[in-house]
Amino acid sequence: MTDDADANSIATTDSPFSKLPDHLLIEIFVRVPHSEWAQISSVSKLWADLFRQESLWRTALFRTFPSTSRTKRWPGPIPRGLSKRRYAALCISKHILTSDGEMDEIMGHTYLFLKEQLQLSTMAPSSGILHGTIIDQFIACGKSRDAAHELASQIWLAVLDNLEENQNTFLLLKRFAQEGDVFLPYPYSRSIKVQWRVFEKLFTDFRDCFSGADYYDVLACAKAKFQPIPSAWLGY
């Protein structure tokens, strides 16, 4: 849109731009690329306040995703949220999940739900509880058991691939890897693809985080679930 110096001069009290009413500023801002919104919102307190208002996010939502104006609330344990969250959910569906269809907003909200649960400052719920919640959401929206299981796996894989590589994520993945198998009826049983990805990330992205004892404990869990295991996972 502009560099910092130009933006600051535009926002000064004697600038004609600063005298525009809020609804016109909103109409201008939502036409600026999303990547520049953080810079715009930091220019002045007024503009920062606008980016906290439901009216701006509702305008951005309906302009960027026009069909959302006809979307009804859905049943299930994962709520829809206000316009800012809906906007984030739809952007995730488009750019991370590459979803394009009737389930795109629900997929985005489910991604946000799972990622937030995994990043709780206190201990996250077990993977089985989280997986069951996601399955319940898709079944409540009319999906078959097979479709619900596939969609849940897609969400899990996307979230796991987008977690920050830090000590908290390592401890979380290690806990999931060491969770005991509990018999649950399909589709509530955990996805083999997701379990594989947990071990794969531990033995590749987080190999340096292991102590010797931890490594051999997790390796034993991997061998109990998968045979054969990749040679790249071997060797501490």
HELIX and SHEET records of a PDB file:
HELIX    1   1 ASP A    4  ALA A   11  1                                   8    
HELIX    2   2 PRO A   16  LYS A   19  5                                   4    
HELIX    3   3 ASP A   22  PHE A   29  1                                   8    
HELIX    4   4 HIS A   34  GLU A   36  5                                   3    
HELIX    5   5 TRP A   37  SER A   41  1                                   5    
HELIX    6   6 LYS A   45  LEU A   50  1                                   6    
HELIX    7   7 GLU A   54  THR A   64  1                                  11    
HELIX    8   8 PRO A   66  ARG A   70  5                                   5    
HELIX    9   9 SER A   83  HIS A   95  1                                  13    
HELIX   10  10 ASP A  104  LEU A  118  1                                  15    
HELIX   11  11 SER A  127  ALA A  140  1                                  14    
HELIX   12  12 ARG A  145  ASP A  161  1                                  17    
HELIX   13  13 GLN A  167  GLN A  178  1                                  12    
HELIX   14  14 ILE A  192  THR A  204  1                                  13    
HELIX   15  15 ARG A  207  CYS A  209  5                                   3    
HELIX   16  16 GLY A  212  LYS A  225  1                                  14    
HELIX   17  17 SER A  231  TRP A  233  5                                   3    
END                                                                             
